[in-house]
Amino acid sequence: MKKVVTKKSMMYTVDLTKIDGDGAFPCPKCGAVISPEDETEEAYAIVETTVKKDELAELVLMCNRCRSKIRLTGFLMQPEI
Ligand SMILES: [Zn+2]
């Protein structure tokens, strides 16, 4: 079952294929640096993960500073580091 998401709350989308370096990016709203490699989750909380064919396809984070939701896409096109 797919949940129907209302577009009420603000959702930002960040495409990881457009980010240089280690995948860290500033929050589109407040500018807090969010790094998917940061496992302490101090800057963000993971809200939802989408897995396709055993690979992480999408990740929805919530910025802990401004509470914006940020959808990360482009995992599958990430080159091996
Ligand atoms: Zn923020």
PDB file of the backbone (N, CA, C, O) and the ligand in Angstrom, with CONECT records:
HET     ZN  A 101       1
ATOM      1  N   MET A   1       0.840  -1.208   0.000  1.00  0.00           N
ATOM      2  CA  MET A   1       0.000   0.000   0.000  1.00  0.00           C
ATOM      3  C   MET A   1       0.874   1.257   0.000  1.00  0.00           C
ATOM      4  O   MET A   1       1.801   1.388   0.799  1.00  0.00           O
ATOM      5  N   LYS A   2       0.567   2.140  -0.881  1.00  0.00           N
ATOM      6  CA  LYS A   2       1.320   3.393  -0.904  1.00  0.00           C
ATOM      7  C   LYS A   2       0.529   4.462  -0.200  1.00  0.00           C
ATOM      8  O   LYS A   2      -0.664   4.647  -0.440  1.00  0.00           O
ATOM      9  N   LYS A   3       1.212   5.154   0.663  1.00  0.00           N
ATOM     10  CA  LYS A   3       0.536   6.217   1.389  1.00  0.00           C
ATOM     11  C   LYS A   3       0.379   7.438   0.498  1.00  0.00           C
ATOM     12  O   LYS A   3       1.288   7.797  -0.249  1.00  0.00           O
ATOM     13  N   VAL A   4      -0.755   8.054   0.583  1.00  0.00           N
ATOM     14  CA  VAL A   4      -0.972   9.292  -0.165  1.00  0.00           C
ATOM     15  C   VAL A   4      -0.452  10.444   0.696  1.00  0.00           C
ATOM     16  O   VAL A   4      -0.876  10.639   1.835  1.00  0.00           O
ATOM     17  N   VAL A   5       0.459  11.180   0.123  1.00  0.00           N
ATOM     18  CA  VAL A   5       1.061  12.270   0.877  1.00  0.00           C
ATOM     19  C   VAL A   5       0.420  13.589   0.462  1.00  0.00           C
ATOM     20  O   VAL A   5       0.439  13.959  -0.712  1.00  0.00           O
ATOM     21  N   THR A   6      -0.125  14.267   1.401  1.00  0.00           N
ATOM     22  CA  THR A   6      -0.664  15.586   1.099  1.00  0.00           C
ATOM     23  C   THR A   6       0.494  16.575   0.997  1.00  0.00           C
ATOM     24  O   THR A   6       1.519  16.413   1.658  1.00  0.00           O
ATOM     25  N   LYS A   7       0.327  17.559   0.195  1.00  0.00           N
ATOM     26  CA  LYS A   7       1.423  18.506  -0.011  1.00  0.00           C
ATOM     27  C   LYS A   7       1.300  19.709   0.908  1.00  0.00           C
ATOM     28  O   LYS A   7       1.665  20.828   0.548  1.00  0.00           O
ATOM     29  N   LYS A   8       0.791  19.463   2.074  1.00  0.00           N
ATOM     30  CA  LYS A   8       0.600  20.546   3.014  1.00  0.00           C
ATOM     31  C   LYS A   8       1.917  21.023   3.615  1.00  0.00           C
ATOM     32  O   LYS A   8       2.235  22.212   3.589  1.00  0.00           O
ATOM     33  N   SER A   9       2.675  20.074   4.156  1.00  0.00           N
ATOM     34  CA  SER A   9       3.917  20.463   4.815  1.00  0.00           C
ATOM     35  C   SER A   9       5.015  20.669   3.785  1.00  0.00           C
ATOM     36  O   SER A   9       5.009  20.051   2.721  1.00  0.00           O
ATOM     37  N   MET A  10       5.946  21.532   4.109  1.00  0.00           N
ATOM     38  CA  MET A  10       7.021  21.872   3.196  1.00  0.00           C
ATOM     39  C   MET A  10       7.991  20.710   3.065  1.00  0.00           C
ATOM     40  O   MET A  10       8.492  20.177   4.055  1.00  0.00           O
ATOM     41  N   MET A  11       8.240  20.335   1.836  1.00  0.00           N
ATOM     42  CA  MET A  11       9.177  19.254   1.577  1.00  0.00           C
ATOM     43  C   MET A  11      10.189  19.715   0.548  1.00  0.00           C
ATOM     44  O   MET A  11       9.829  20.134  -0.552  1.00  0.00           O
ATOM     45  N   TYR A  12      11.444  19.634   0.911  1.00  0.00           N
ATOM     46  CA  TYR A  12      12.495  20.009  -0.023  1.00  0.00           C
ATOM     47  C   TYR A  12      13.073  18.740  -0.626  1.00  0.00           C
ATOM     48  O   TYR A  12      13.069  17.683   0.004  1.00  0.00           O
ATOM     49  N   THR A  13      13.565  18.854  -1.840  1.00  0.00           N
ATOM     50  CA  THR A  13      14.195  17.704  -2.475  1.00  0.00           C
ATOM     51  C   THR A  13      15.638  18.050  -2.816  1.00  0.00           C
ATOM     52  O   THR A  13      15.919  19.090  -3.411  1.00  0.00           O
ATOM     53  N   VAL A  14      16.538  17.168  -2.431  1.00  0.00           N
ATOM     54  CA  VAL A  14      17.948  17.356  -2.740  1.00  0.00           C
ATOM     55  C   VAL A  14      18.409  16.155  -3.550  1.00  0.00           C
ATOM     56  O   VAL A  14      18.244  15.006  -3.139  1.00  0.00           O
ATOM     57  N   ASP A  15      18.986  16.440  -4.703  1.00  0.00           N
ATOM     58  CA  ASP A  15      19.490  15.374  -5.566  1.00  0.00           C
ATOM     59  C   ASP A  15      20.974  15.170  -5.281  1.00  0.00           C
ATOM     60  O   ASP A  15      21.795  16.052  -5.531  1.00  0.00           O
ATOM     61  N   LEU A  16      21.298  14.010  -4.761  1.00  0.00           N
ATOM     62  CA  LEU A  16      22.687  13.751  -4.360  1.00  0.00           C
ATOM     63  C   LEU A  16      23.641  13.709  -5.543  1.00  0.00           C
ATOM     64  O   LEU A  16      24.845  13.905  -5.376  1.00  0.00           O
ATOM     65  N   THR A  17      23.121  13.459  -6.730  1.00  0.00           N
ATOM     66  CA  THR A  17      24.018  13.421  -7.883  1.00  0.00           C
ATOM     67  C   THR A  17      24.500  14.823  -8.238  1.00  0.00           C
ATOM     68  O   THR A  17      25.452  14.984  -9.002  1.00  0.00           O
ATOM     69  N   LYS A  18      23.839  15.837  -7.681  1.00  0.00           N
ATOM     70  CA  LYS A  18      24.246  17.209  -7.984  1.00  0.00           C
ATOM     71  C   LYS A  18      25.107  17.803  -6.876  1.00  0.00           C
ATOM     72  O   LYS A  18      25.406  18.997  -6.884  1.00  0.00           O
ATOM     73  N   ILE A  19      25.498  16.976  -5.939  1.00  0.00           N
ATOM     74  CA  ILE A  19      26.300  17.454  -4.815  1.00  0.00           C
ATOM     75  C   ILE A  19      27.719  16.929  -4.950  1.00  0.00           C
ATOM     76  O   ILE A  19      27.938  15.737  -5.165  1.00  0.00           O
ATOM     77  N   ASP A  20      28.662  17.822  -4.823  1.00  0.00           N
ATOM     78  CA  ASP A  20      30.055  17.409  -4.862  1.00  0.00           C
ATOM     79  C   ASP A  20      30.504  16.965  -3.482  1.00  0.00           C
ATOM     80  O   ASP A  20      29.876  17.272  -2.469  1.00  0.00           O
ATOM     81  N   GLY A  21      31.598  16.242  -3.472  1.00  0.00           N
ATOM     82  CA  GLY A  21      32.213  15.879  -2.199  1.00  0.00           C
ATOM     83  C   GLY A  21      31.578  14.662  -1.564  1.00  0.00           C
ATOM     84  O   GLY A  21      31.217  13.710  -2.256  1.00  0.00           O
ATOM     85  N   ASP A  22      31.440  14.687  -0.239  1.00  0.00           N
ATOM     86  CA  ASP A  22      31.049  13.485   0.489  1.00  0.00           C
ATOM     87  C   ASP A  22      29.543  13.352   0.661  1.00  0.00           C
ATOM     88  O   ASP A  22      29.077  12.475   1.388  1.00  0.00           O
ATOM     89  N   GLY A  23      28.774  14.223  -0.006  1.00  0.00           N
ATOM     90  CA  GLY A  23      27.330  14.098   0.090  1.00  0.00           C
ATOM     91  C   GLY A  23      26.704  15.006   1.120  1.00  0.00           C
ATOM     92  O   GLY A  23      25.484  15.012   1.284  1.00  0.00           O
ATOM     93  N   ALA A  24      27.523  15.774   1.815  1.00  0.00           N
ATOM     94  CA  ALA A  24      26.960  16.721   2.772  1.00  0.00           C
ATOM     95  C   ALA A  24      26.357  17.897   2.021  1.00  0.00           C
ATOM     96  O   ALA A  24      26.853  18.293   0.966  1.00  0.00           O
ATOM     97  N   PHE A  25      25.288  18.448   2.568  1.00  0.00           N
ATOM     98  CA  PHE A  25      24.639  19.575   1.905  1.00  0.00           C
ATOM     99  C   PHE A  25      24.005  20.459   2.965  1.00  0.00           C
ATOM    100  O   PHE A  25      23.666  19.994   4.053  1.00  0.00           O
ATOM    101  N   PRO A  26      23.847  21.726   2.644  1.00  0.00           N
ATOM    102  CA  PRO A  26      23.167  22.606   3.591  1.00  0.00           C
ATOM    103  C   PRO A  26      21.658  22.420   3.508  1.00  0.00           C
ATOM    104  O   PRO A  26      21.107  22.211   2.427  1.00  0.00           O
ATOM    105  N   CYS A  27      21.009  22.495   4.634  1.00  0.00           N
ATOM    106  CA  CYS A  27      19.552  22.449   4.660  1.00  0.00           C
ATOM    107  C   CYS A  27      19.019  23.558   3.758  1.00  0.00           C
ATOM    108  O   CYS A  27      19.431  24.709   3.901  1.00  0.00           O
ATOM    109  N   PRO A  28      18.107  23.239   2.827  1.00  0.00           N
ATOM    110  CA  PRO A  28      17.591  24.258   1.899  1.00  0.00           C
ATOM    111  C   PRO A  28      16.915  25.417   2.615  1.00  0.00           C
ATOM    112  O   PRO A  28      16.793  26.505   2.052  1.00  0.00           O
ATOM    113  N   LYS A  29      16.481  25.200   3.831  1.00  0.00           N
ATOM    114  CA  LYS A  29      15.782  26.269   4.524  1.00  0.00           C
ATOM    115  C   LYS A  29      16.690  27.052   5.463  1.00  0.00           C
ATOM    116  O   LYS A  29      16.790  28.275   5.358  1.00  0.00           O
ATOM    117  N   CYS A  30      17.358  26.344   6.392  1.00  0.00           N
ATOM    118  CA  CYS A  30      18.107  27.061   7.424  1.00  0.00           C
ATOM    119  C   CYS A  30      19.607  27.008   7.224  1.00  0.00           C
ATOM    120  O   CYS A  30      20.342  27.713   7.915  1.00  0.00           O
ATOM    121  N   GLY A  31      20.082  26.190   6.295  1.00  0.00           N
ATOM    122  CA  GLY A  31      21.505  26.169   6.006  1.00  0.00           C
ATOM    123  C   GLY A  31      22.336  25.271   6.907  1.00  0.00           C
ATOM    124  O   GLY A  31      23.557  25.220   6.761  1.00  0.00           O
ATOM    125  N   ALA A  32      21.707  24.562   7.833  1.00  0.00           N
ATOM    126  CA  ALA A  32      22.450  23.624   8.673  1.00  0.00           C
ATOM    127  C   ALA A  32      23.047  22.532   7.793  1.00  0.00           C
ATOM    128  O   ALA A  32      22.372  22.004   6.909  1.00  0.00           O
ATOM    129  N   VAL A  33      24.311  22.193   8.034  1.00  0.00           N
ATOM    130  CA  VAL A  33      24.952  21.197   7.202  1.00  0.00           C
ATOM    131  C   VAL A  33      24.467  19.804   7.610  1.00  0.00           C
ATOM    132  O   VAL A  33      24.542  19.405   8.772  1.00  0.00           O
ATOM    133  N   ILE A  34      23.975  19.095   6.615  1.00  0.00           N
ATOM    134  CA  ILE A  34      23.464  17.750   6.840  1.00  0.00           C
ATOM    135  C   ILE A  34      24.316  16.782   6.036  1.00  0.00           C
ATOM    136  O   ILE A  34      24.463  16.927   4.822  1.00  0.00           O
ATOM    137  N   SER A  35      24.866  15.811   6.714  1.00  0.00           N
ATOM    138  CA  SER A  35      25.699  14.826   6.040  1.00  0.00           C
ATOM    139  C   SER A  35      25.112  13.439   6.231  1.00  0.00           C
ATOM    140  O   SER A  35      24.962  12.977   7.362  1.00  0.00           O
ATOM    141  N   PRO A  36      24.777  12.771   5.132  1.00  0.00           N
ATOM    142  CA  PRO A  36      24.241  11.410   5.260  1.00  0.00           C
ATOM    143  C   PRO A  36      25.245  10.457   5.906  1.00  0.00           C
ATOM    144  O   PRO A  36      24.870   9.388   6.386  1.00  0.00           O
ATOM    145  N   GLU A  37      26.515  10.845   5.917  1.00  0.00           N
ATOM    146  CA  GLU A  37      27.525   9.999   6.535  1.00  0.00           C
ATOM    147  C   GLU A  37      27.559  10.183   8.047  1.00  0.00           C
ATOM    148  O   GLU A  37      28.186   9.401   8.763  1.00  0.00           O
ATOM    149  N   ASP A  38      26.894  11.201   8.516  1.00  0.00           N
ATOM    150  CA  ASP A  38      26.898  11.501   9.945  1.00  0.00           C
ATOM    151  C   ASP A  38      25.900  10.593  10.660  1.00  0.00           C
ATOM    152  O   ASP A  38      24.689  10.802  10.594  1.00  0.00           O
ATOM    153  N   GLU A  39      26.429   9.596  11.334  1.00  0.00           N
ATOM    154  CA  GLU A  39      25.531   8.614  11.936  1.00  0.00           C
ATOM    155  C   GLU A  39      25.057   9.005  13.324  1.00  0.00           C
ATOM    156  O   GLU A  39      24.281   8.277  13.942  1.00  0.00           O
ATOM    157  N   THR A  40      25.509  10.132  13.812  1.00  0.00           N
ATOM    158  CA  THR A  40      25.033  10.563  15.125  1.00  0.00           C
ATOM    159  C   THR A  40      23.626  11.143  15.027  1.00  0.00           C
ATOM    160  O   THR A  40      22.900  11.222  16.018  1.00  0.00           O
ATOM    161  N   GLU A  41      23.252  11.549  13.803  1.00  0.00           N
ATOM    162  CA  GLU A  41      21.932  12.133  13.562  1.00  0.00           C
ATOM    163  C   GLU A  41      21.660  13.344  14.437  1.00  0.00           C
ATOM    164  O   GLU A  41      20.527  13.585  14.854  1.00  0.00           O
ATOM    165  N   GLU A  42      22.714  14.101  14.709  1.00  0.00           N
ATOM    166  CA  GLU A  42      22.517  15.308  15.503  1.00  0.00           C
ATOM    167  C   GLU A  42      21.840  16.399  14.695  1.00  0.00           C
ATOM    168  O   GLU A  42      21.032  17.167  15.215  1.00  0.00           O
ATOM    169  N   ALA A  43      22.183  16.455  13.412  1.00  0.00           N
ATOM    170  CA  ALA A  43      21.653  17.526  12.569  1.00  0.00           C
ATOM    171  C   ALA A  43      20.314  17.161  11.957  1.00  0.00           C
ATOM    172  O   ALA A  43      19.554  18.033  11.535  1.00  0.00           O
ATOM    173  N   TYR A  44      20.030  15.873  11.912  1.00  0.00           N
ATOM    174  CA  TYR A  44      18.812  15.463  11.222  1.00  0.00           C
ATOM    175  C   TYR A  44      18.290  14.158  11.815  1.00  0.00           C
ATOM    176  O   TYR A  44      18.994  13.456  12.541  1.00  0.00           O
ATOM    177  N   ALA A  45      17.059  13.859  11.492  1.00  0.00           N
ATOM    178  CA  ALA A  45      16.483  12.573  11.855  1.00  0.00           C
ATOM    179  C   ALA A  45      15.955  11.917  10.592  1.00  0.00           C
ATOM    180  O   ALA A  45      15.428  12.592   9.708  1.00  0.00           O
ATOM    181  N   ILE A  46      16.093  10.625  10.510  1.00  0.00           N
ATOM    182  CA  ILE A  46      15.572   9.918   9.347  1.00  0.00           C
ATOM    183  C   ILE A  46      14.085   9.661   9.552  1.00  0.00           C
ATOM    184  O   ILE A  46      13.665   9.088  10.557  1.00  0.00           O
ATOM    185  N   VAL A  47      13.311  10.098   8.581  1.00  0.00           N
ATOM    186  CA  VAL A  47      11.859   9.955   8.675  1.00  0.00           C
ATOM    187  C   VAL A  47      11.395   8.714   7.926  1.00  0.00           C
ATOM    188  O   VAL A  47      10.533   7.969   8.394  1.00  0.00           O
ATOM    189  N   GLU A  48      11.983   8.510   6.760  1.00  0.00           N
ATOM    190  CA  GLU A  48      11.505   7.431   5.908  1.00  0.00           C
ATOM    191  C   GLU A  48      12.607   7.010   4.950  1.00  0.00           C
ATOM    192  O   GLU A  48      13.361   7.848   4.456  1.00  0.00           O
ATOM    193  N   THR A  49      12.700   5.732   4.690  1.00  0.00           N
ATOM    194  CA  THR A  49      13.639   5.256   3.681  1.00  0.00           C
ATOM    195  C   THR A  49      12.874   4.460   2.638  1.00  0.00           C
ATOM    196  O   THR A  49      11.925   3.742   2.954  1.00  0.00           O
ATOM    197  N   THR A  50      13.297   4.599   1.405  1.00  0.00           N
ATOM    198  CA  THR A  50      12.701   3.823   0.319  1.00  0.00           C
ATOM    199  C   THR A  50      13.787   2.954  -0.287  1.00  0.00           C
ATOM    200  O   THR A  50      14.831   3.455  -0.707  1.00  0.00           O
ATOM    201  N   VAL A  51      13.543   1.665  -0.333  1.00  0.00           N
ATOM    202  CA  VAL A  51      14.532   0.732  -0.867  1.00  0.00           C
ATOM    203  C   VAL A  51      13.978   0.100  -2.130  1.00  0.00           C
ATOM    204  O   VAL A  51      12.845  -0.379  -2.168  1.00  0.00           O
ATOM    205  N   LYS A  52      14.812   0.114  -3.166  1.00  0.00           N
ATOM    206  CA  LYS A  52      14.439  -0.537  -4.416  1.00  0.00           C
ATOM    207  C   LYS A  52      15.528  -1.510  -4.792  1.00  0.00           C
ATOM    208  O   LYS A  52      16.699  -1.135  -4.855  1.00  0.00           O
ATOM    209  N   LYS A  53      15.168  -2.741  -5.040  1.00  0.00           N
ATOM    210  CA  LYS A  53      16.146  -3.768  -5.428  1.00  0.00           C
ATOM    211  C   LYS A  53      17.309  -3.815  -4.443  1.00  0.00           C
ATOM    212  O   LYS A  53      18.474  -3.842  -4.842  1.00  0.00           O
ATOM    213  N   ASP A  54      16.986  -3.823  -3.174  1.00  0.00           N
ATOM    214  CA  ASP A  54      17.990  -3.926  -2.112  1.00  0.00           C
ATOM    215  C   ASP A  54      18.932  -2.737  -2.041  1.00  0.00           C
ATOM    216  O   ASP A  54      19.941  -2.791  -1.339  1.00  0.00           O
ATOM    217  N   GLU A  55      18.619  -1.666  -2.754  1.00  0.00           N
ATOM    218  CA  GLU A  55      19.460  -0.487  -2.667  1.00  0.00           C
ATOM    219  C   GLU A  55      18.643   0.685  -2.166  1.00  0.00           C
ATOM    220  O   GLU A  55      17.457   0.821  -2.463  1.00  0.00           O
ATOM    221  N   LEU A  56      19.309   1.520  -1.401  1.00  0.00           N
ATOM    222  CA  LEU A  56      18.640   2.714  -0.903  1.00  0.00           C
ATOM    223  C   LEU A  56      18.339   3.640  -2.073  1.00  0.00           C
ATOM    224  O   LEU A  56      19.248   4.082  -2.775  1.00  0.00           O
ATOM    225  N   ALA A  57      17.076   3.925  -2.273  1.00  0.00           N
ATOM    226  CA  ALA A  57      16.685   4.751  -3.411  1.00  0.00           C
ATOM    227  C   ALA A  57      16.347   6.172  -2.983  1.00  0.00           C
ATOM    228  O   ALA A  57      16.633   7.134  -3.696  1.00  0.00           O
ATOM    229  N   GLU A  58      15.743   6.289  -1.826  1.00  0.00           N
ATOM    230  CA  GLU A  58      15.304   7.592  -1.367  1.00  0.00           C
ATOM    231  C   GLU A  58      15.324   7.644   0.141  1.00  0.00           C
ATOM    232  O   GLU A  58      15.088   6.642   0.816  1.00  0.00           O
ATOM    233  N   LEU A  59      15.606   8.807   0.657  1.00  0.00           N
ATOM    234  CA  LEU A  59      15.672   8.973   2.095  1.00  0.00           C
ATOM    235  C   LEU A  59      14.970  10.286   2.434  1.00  0.00           C
ATOM    236  O   LEU A  59      15.246  11.319   1.823  1.00  0.00           O
ATOM    237  N   VAL A  60      14.083  10.243   3.386  1.00  0.00           N
ATOM    238  CA  VAL A  60      13.447  11.476   3.836  1.00  0.00           C
ATOM    239  C   VAL A  60      13.996  11.801   5.212  1.00  0.00           C
ATOM    240  O   VAL A  60      13.903  11.006   6.148  1.00  0.00           O
ATOM    241  N   LEU A  61      14.566  12.983   5.309  1.00  0.00           N
ATOM    242  CA  LEU A  61      15.150  13.438   6.568  1.00  0.00           C
ATOM    243  C   LEU A  61      14.358  14.607   7.109  1.00  0.00           C
ATOM    244  O   LEU A  61      13.636  15.290   6.382  1.00  0.00           O
ATOM    245  N   MET A  62      14.512  14.817   8.395  1.00  0.00           N
ATOM    246  CA  MET A  62      13.972  16.036   8.975  1.00  0.00           C
ATOM    247  C   MET A  62      15.121  16.790   9.618  1.00  0.00           C
ATOM    248  O   MET A  62      15.846  16.253  10.456  1.00  0.00           O
ATOM    249  N   CYS A  63      15.276  18.041   9.212  1.00  0.00           N
ATOM    250  CA  CYS A  63      16.306  18.888   9.801  1.00  0.00           C
ATOM    251  C   CYS A  63      15.954  19.138  11.270  1.00  0.00           C
ATOM    252  O   CYS A  63      14.842  19.559  11.589  1.00  0.00           O
ATOM    253  N   ASN A  64      16.900  18.880  12.143  1.00  0.00           N
ATOM    254  CA  ASN A  64      16.608  19.057  13.568  1.00  0.00           C
ATOM    255  C   ASN A  64      16.592  20.521  13.982  1.00  0.00           C
ATOM    256  O   ASN A  64      16.114  20.861  15.065  1.00  0.00           O
ATOM    257  N   ARG A  65      17.111  21.382  13.126  1.00  0.00           N
ATOM    258  CA  ARG A  65      17.129  22.799  13.492  1.00  0.00           C
ATOM    259  C   ARG A  65      15.818  23.492  13.132  1.00  0.00           C
ATOM    260  O   ARG A  65      15.228  24.189  13.957  1.00  0.00           O
ATOM    261  N   CYS A  66      15.362  23.291  11.874  1.00  0.00           N
ATOM    262  CA  CYS A  66      14.174  24.021  11.434  1.00  0.00           C
ATOM    263  C   CYS A  66      12.975  23.108  11.185  1.00  0.00           C
ATOM    264  O   CYS A  66      11.880  23.573  10.870  1.00  0.00           O
ATOM    265  N   ARG A  67      13.202  21.785  11.333  1.00  0.00           N
ATOM    266  CA  ARG A  67      12.104  20.814  11.207  1.00  0.00           C
ATOM    267  C   ARG A  67      11.575  20.673   9.790  1.00  0.00           C
ATOM    268  O   ARG A  67      10.492  20.125   9.589  1.00  0.00           O
ATOM    269  N   SER A  68      12.320  21.159   8.804  1.00  0.00           N
ATOM    270  CA  SER A  68      11.916  20.945   7.422  1.00  0.00           C
ATOM    271  C   SER A  68      12.152  19.499   7.045  1.00  0.00           C
ATOM    272  O   SER A  68      13.080  18.857   7.537  1.00  0.00           O
ATOM    273  N   LYS A  69      11.321  19.007   6.186  1.00  0.00           N
ATOM    274  CA  LYS A  69      11.555  17.679   5.647  1.00  0.00           C
ATOM    275  C   LYS A  69      12.323  17.801   4.347  1.00  0.00           C
ATOM    276  O   LYS A  69      12.022  18.647   3.505  1.00  0.00           O
ATOM    277  N   ILE A  70      13.310  16.951   4.198  1.00  0.00           N
ATOM    278  CA  ILE A  70      14.180  17.001   3.031  1.00  0.00           C
ATOM    279  C   ILE A  70      14.235  15.605   2.428  1.00  0.00           C
ATOM    280  O   ILE A  70      14.613  14.637   3.087  1.00  0.00           O
ATOM    281  N   ARG A  71      13.853  15.525   1.172  1.00  0.00           N
ATOM    282  CA  ARG A  71      13.886  14.242   0.491  1.00  0.00           C
ATOM    283  C   ARG A  71      15.162  14.128  -0.323  1.00  0.00           C
ATOM    284  O   ARG A  71      15.434  14.963  -1.186  1.00  0.00           O
ATOM    285  N   LEU A  72      15.929  13.111  -0.050  1.00  0.00           N
ATOM    286  CA  LEU A  72      17.174  12.888  -0.780  1.00  0.00           C
ATOM    287  C   LEU A  72      16.933  11.868  -1.876  1.00  0.00           C
ATOM    288  O   LEU A  72      16.399  10.786  -1.634  1.00  0.00           O
ATOM    289  N   THR A  73      17.336  12.231  -3.085  1.00  0.00           N
ATOM    290  CA  THR A  73      17.239  11.285  -4.196  1.00  0.00           C
ATOM    291  C   THR A  73      18.614  11.143  -4.832  1.00  0.00           C
ATOM    292  O   THR A  73      19.534  11.897  -4.516  1.00  0.00           O
ATOM    293  N   GLY A  74      18.746  10.189  -5.716  1.00  0.00           N
ATOM    294  CA  GLY A  74      19.985  10.052  -6.469  1.00  0.00           C
ATOM    295  C   GLY A  74      20.969   9.067  -5.870  1.00  0.00           C
ATOM    296  O   GLY A  74      22.115   8.997  -6.316  1.00  0.00           O
ATOM    297  N   PHE A  75      20.553   8.308  -4.876  1.00  0.00           N
ATOM    298  CA  PHE A  75      21.465   7.340  -4.262  1.00  0.00           C
ATOM    299  C   PHE A  75      21.978   6.326  -5.273  1.00  0.00           C
ATOM    300  O   PHE A  75      23.154   5.963  -5.266  1.00  0.00           O
ATOM    301  N   LEU A  76      21.092   5.881  -6.132  1.00  0.00           N
ATOM    302  CA  LEU A  76      21.462   4.790  -7.032  1.00  0.00           C
ATOM    303  C   LEU A  76      22.470   5.222  -8.074  1.00  0.00           C
ATOM    304  O   LEU A  76      23.139   4.386  -8.681  1.00  0.00           O
ATOM    305  N   MET A  77      22.583   6.522  -8.285  1.00  0.00           N
ATOM    306  CA  MET A  77      23.551   6.984  -9.273  1.00  0.00           C
ATOM    307  C   MET A  77      24.851   7.435  -8.633  1.00  0.00           C
ATOM    308  O   MET A  77      25.757   7.915  -9.314  1.00  0.00           O
ATOM    309  N   GLN A  78      24.936   7.279  -7.317  1.00  0.00           N
ATOM    310  CA  GLN A  78      26.170   7.636  -6.627  1.00  0.00           C
ATOM    311  C   GLN A  78      27.290   6.702  -7.077  1.00  0.00           C
ATOM    312  O   GLN A  78      27.132   5.482  -7.039  1.00  0.00           O
ATOM    313  N   PRO A  79      28.407   7.258  -7.497  1.00  0.00           N
ATOM    314  CA  PRO A  79      29.539   6.376  -7.824  1.00  0.00           C
ATOM    315  C   PRO A  79      30.116   5.771  -6.546  1.00  0.00           C
ATOM    316  O   PRO A  79      29.980   6.334  -5.460  1.00  0.00           O
ATOM    317  N   GLU A  80      30.747   4.640  -6.692  1.00  0.00           N
ATOM    318  CA  GLU A  80      31.390   4.010  -5.540  1.00  0.00           C
ATOM    319  C   GLU A  80      32.505   4.914  -5.049  1.00  0.00           C
ATOM    320  O   GLU A  80      33.272   5.464  -5.839  1.00  0.00           O
ATOM    321  N   ILE A  81      32.583   5.057  -3.744  1.00  0.00           N
ATOM    322  CA  ILE A  81      33.625   5.910  -3.182  1.00  0.00           C
ATOM    323  C   ILE A  81      34.785   5.025  -2.727  1.00  0.00           C
ATOM    324  O   ILE A  81      35.785   5.530  -2.217  1.00  0.00           O
TER     325      ILE A  81
HETATM  326 ZN    ZN A 101      16.990  23.221   8.481  1.00  0.00          ZN2+
END
